[in-house]
Amino acid sequence: MFGTTLDGQQLFGLISLLTLLAFWVLVWRRERQSMRWFRAWATRRQAERQAREGGSGRDSGSHGGPWG
């Protein structure tokens, strides 16, 4: 490839590949943003639910974790 010229077909293939890569990166970023939004929404929803239930929902002597 070095020292040679690109004909129309090779140039079209290169441009198509770069366009597809850019499109994939945009889709990947949007997917990451939607996952972040969903996790924040779920955390906010859980906090609101716990606040409505009057606290964390555990006994006052409990320290959390799987062993109490």
Secondary structure, DSSP 8 states (H G I E B T S, - for coil): -TTS---HHHHHHHHHHHHHHHHHHHHHHHHHHHHHHHHHHHHHHHHHHHHHTTSSSS-TT---STT-
